[in-house]
Amino acid sequence: MKKRIFISFFVLVLLCVLMLTASVSIIVYNATRVREITSIKDRANLVAEILNNAVEQNLSFNYSNFNADAARITIISYDGTVLLDNKANPATLENHADREEFKEALENGWGESMRFSATNNTDTYYYAIRLSSGNVLRISKTVDRITGVFTDVLLSLTGITITVLIIAGILAGRLTKSIINPLNNIDFDTDNPPAYDELSPFMRKIDRQKSEIANQVTMLKNRAETIDAITGSMKEGLVLMDKDGIMLSVNKSATGILGGDNLVGMNILHVNRDAGFQKGVEECLSGKNIEIAFNKDGKSYNVFFSPVHDYEITGGVILFCDSKEKS
C-alpha cells in the first residue's frame, strides 16, 4: 500500500514538474526570442544608418568595431554577390540572390527569415535592409531552439524540486513526529489532561465506553459463571460446538462420558471415533436434528444432536442422556 502511494506521489510530482517546465520554457523561450530578434533589428538599423551616412559623406566603415561572435554582418550586391562578410571570405560564399530575406529587402526595403541548421541544431534569424547604395545589409544570429530551453529549464526545475522535496520531507517528518508523539503517549488510565484540548471530548467519550465495556464484561462473566454452575450440576452431558466441530463448552458429565480433560478447543470428531456418533455430528452440522443410541464404557446413552441456526449453521448442541434413567 505504501509503495503504491509513493509511486502515485512520484508520478504526480513528475507530471507537475513537466507541466511547470513546459510552461516556463515557453515563456522564457518567447521572451528570449523576441528580445534577441529585436536586438538584431536594432543593430541592423544602426549599421544601415552608419553605412548610408558613410556613403553620402564618403566615410570609411570599420567592421572590426563589431563583435564577430555576437552577430554576422554581410553586405550583398543587388545581384546577390557577397561583397563583404565579417566571418568568412566573401569569395568562398555562394550567390545569395535566392535568399528569402534578400529578395524581400530588394522589394520592400527590408526582409527577414528563420532557417534551421541541422549541423548546429539551432535556428538562425536573418534580417536584411536595402541600403541607399542599392546593396543589401544582412545581419544574422543563431537563436536557441525551444528544445534546448526546455532541457535547461527541466534540469534546473528538477534539481530545485528534488531539493525542495528533501527539505519538505525532513520538515514534515519532524512536524508529524512532534504531533503524533503526544497522541501515542496518551494514558487512558489516568485523569491527566490530554496534550491537546481538542481531544478532551474524545477522552471523556472513551472513558464512558470503558466503563460500559467493564460493566458488560462483568455481567457476561457473571452469566458465564451462572451457566457453568447450572450445566456443571447437570447429570446429562452437554457439549456446545461451532460449525467446524470445535468444542466451545463441555460440562462435567460430558467430560466423563467422552473421557479426557481440557476438551474445550478440541475437535469432537477427533475425541470420539465411534462411527454412529461421528455421523450424528456431521448431520447435526449439516442442519438436521438427530437422535442416536450410544454405548460407552458399558453404559448406554441416548444422544440428541441439535443444530444452531443464525441465517446459517453456526454450530450445534449435543445432549447425552442415560438411557436407563430415561426409561
Disulfide bonds with the S-S distance in Angstrom:
none
